[in-house]
Amino acid sequence: MIVIPPDVLARFESILTKKSVPNALRYHYKKWLRYYLDFCQKYNHPTSTRESLQQFIRLRKRPRLRAVTPAYTKRFGGGRHFGVQARVCP
């Protein structure tokens, strides 16, 4: 995981203080800042643009698991080897 630069962290802390974010929640805010900086580094996005933030948000909203397709279901026996019946998406 990426380390937040000290100057960025200081500015971020001052914003959290100004917005009256409780201390118990600040860890989570910093965690998401690290996720965002990691995303920007991984996909070569500038950290200071609104577009990169919008792409990060779009990426986080996508479902992590792909829908089970009919071809996947047929290939892997309908999920029966896992003891469950897979649902097929149209």
Helices and strands as residue ranges (DSSP letters): H 6-18, H 23-42, H 50-61, H 70-75, G 77-82
